[in-house]
Amino acid sequence: MKARWPELALAVVKDLRVARAPATAEDLEALETDMLAGFVLARAVAGLSDGTISSDVVHLEQVRAWFGRPLWEMEPADADAYFGKVLRSTAKGTRLARAQAIKTFFLFLELRHKVEIHQMTGRVVECPIDEMNRPRGGPLGKLRIPPTAEQVSRLFAGWRQELASCTARGRGCREEAR
């Protein structure tokens, strides 16, 4: 009987990453700029307003100015220092907005550029905001709990009463104006 498969052999596989030259500072700066531009474009395509996108970019630029290196190098200890020391006395809303901008940017990096960043820098992108250092107050503020049937009934009953009094007052005003 003849074998159905050709004879198998082993071959040496070359790692193509070895042939790639190390990234220069200019390459990394260009990559960082391209990623921020891609982030802005992705947020615009998602339908966010220009004001929201601009606010996210301002938050990211402020964190980047403090950090002094590309944000993908930021680790949880850096986030601890930033939110625990630098932003400790700022308004809660500012801390939450800044943390959300960082989380959204890192989600973008992880989804779209994780491999590219790893190839160029050897770093694995991971969001520095985790459950231990996440500023509190975010998710509950966004959670919408629908009213109970009794609350809805009270709301409409109150409107009915107001509407009745508004209509009567309106008739009296019209009669006086004549």
C-alpha positions in Angstrom: 0.0 0.0 0.0 1.2 3.5 -0.9 1.3 6.3 1.7 -1.1 9.0 1.0 1.1 11.7 2.5 4.5 12.8 1.0 7.4 12.2 3.3 7.5 14.8 6.1 10.7 16.6 7.0 11.8 19.3 9.5 12.9 22.7 8.4 14.6 25.6 10.1 12.2 28.5 10.6 13.7 32.0 10.8 12.3 34.5 13.2 11.7 37.6 11.0 11.8 39.9 14.1 15.5 39.4 14.4 16.1 41.0 11.0 14.2 44.1 12.0 16.3 47.0 13.2 15.6 48.3 16.7 13.2 51.2 16.7 14.7 54.7 17.0 13.4 57.5 19.1 11.9 59.1 16.0 10.2 55.8 15.1 8.6 55.6 18.5 7.6 59.3 18.4 6.0 58.8 15.0 4.2 55.6 16.2 2.9 57.5 19.3 1.6 60.3 17.1 0.0 57.9 14.6 -1.7 56.0 17.5 -3.2 59.2 19.0 -4.4 60.3 15.5 -5.9 56.8 15.0 -7.6 57.0 18.5 -9.2 60.4 17.5 -10.4 59.0 14.2 -11.8 55.8 15.8 -13.7 57.9 18.4 -15.1 60.2 15.7 -16.2 57.2 13.6 -17.9 55.8 16.7 -20.1 59.0 16.7 -18.6 60.8 19.7 -18.8 64.6 19.7 -15.8 66.7 19.0 -16.0 68.1 22.5 -15.8 64.6 24.0 -12.9 63.6 21.8 -11.1 66.8 22.5 -11.5 66.3 26.2 -10.1 62.8 26.0 -7.1 64.0 24.1 -6.4 66.8 26.6 -6.6 64.3 29.4 -4.2 62.0 27.6 -1.8 64.9 26.8 -1.7 66.0 30.4 -0.9 62.4 31.6 1.7 62.1 28.9 3.3 65.5 29.9 3.5 64.3 33.5 4.8 60.8 32.6 7.4 62.0 30.1 7.3 58.8 28.1 4.9 57.1 25.7 1.7 56.1 27.6 2.1 52.4 26.6 5.0 52.3 29.0 2.8 53.3 31.9 2.3 50.6 34.6 -0.1 50.4 37.6 2.6 51.8 39.9 2.8 54.9 37.7 -1.0 55.3 37.8 -0.9 54.9 41.5 1.6 57.8 41.8 -0.3 59.9 39.3 -3.8 59.5 40.8 -2.5 59.2 44.4 -0.2 62.2 44.5 -0.6 64.4 41.5 -4.4 64.3 41.2 -5.1 63.7 44.9 -6.6 67.2 45.6 -8.4 67.6 42.2 -12.1 67.3 41.8 -13.5 63.7 41.7 -15.0 64.3 38.3 -11.6 65.3 36.9 -10.0 62.1 38.3 -12.8 60.0 36.9 -12.6 61.6 33.4 -8.9 61.3 33.3 -9.0 57.6 34.4 -11.7 56.9 31.8 -9.7 58.6 29.0 -6.7 56.4 29.9 -8.8 53.2 30.1 -10.4 54.0 26.7 -7.0 54.8 25.1 -5.5 51.6 26.4 -8.4 49.6 25.1 -7.8 51.1 21.7 -4.1 50.2 22.0 -4.8 46.7 23.1 -7.3 46.1 20.3 -5.5 47.7 17.4 -1.8 48.1 18.2 -0.7 45.5 20.8 1.3 43.4 18.3 2.9 46.5 16.7 4.0 48.0 20.0 5.4 44.6 21.1 7.3 44.2 17.9 8.8 47.7 18.1 9.4 47.9 21.9 9.2 44.5 23.4 6.5 45.7 25.8 3.1 44.1 26.1 0.4 46.8 26.4 -1.7 46.6 29.5 -3.9 49.3 31.0 -2.3 50.8 34.2 -5.8 51.4 35.6 -6.9 48.2 37.4 -9.4 47.3 40.1 -7.0 48.3 42.8 -6.3 51.9 41.6 -9.5 52.7 39.7 -11.0 56.0 41.0 -14.3 55.1 42.5 -17.6 56.6 41.4 -17.6 55.8 37.7 -19.8 52.9 37.0 -22.6 53.7 39.5 -23.0 57.1 38.0 -23.6 55.6 34.6 -26.0 52.9 35.7 -29.6 53.8 35.1 -32.1 51.9 37.2 -35.6 52.1 35.8 -38.3 53.5 38.1 -40.8 51.1 39.7 -44.4 50.9 38.5 -45.5 52.7 41.6 -43.0 55.6 41.0 -44.3 55.9 37.4 -47.9 56.0 38.6 -47.1 58.8 41.1 -45.3 60.8 38.4 -48.2 60.7 36.0 -50.8 61.3 38.8 -48.8 64.4 39.8 -48.7 65.6 36.2 -52.4 65.1 35.9 -53.1 67.3 38.9 -50.7 70.0 37.7 -52.2 69.9 34.2 -55.7 70.3 35.7 -54.6 73.4 37.7 -52.7 74.8 34.7 -55.7 74.5 32.4 -58.0 76.2 34.9 -55.6 79.0 35.5 -55.1 79.4 31.8 -58.9 79.7 31.2 -59.1 82.4 33.9 -56.3 84.4 32.4 -57.9 84.2 29.0 -61.2 85.4 30.4 -59.6 88.3 32.2 -57.7 89.4 29.1 -61.0 89.8 27.2 
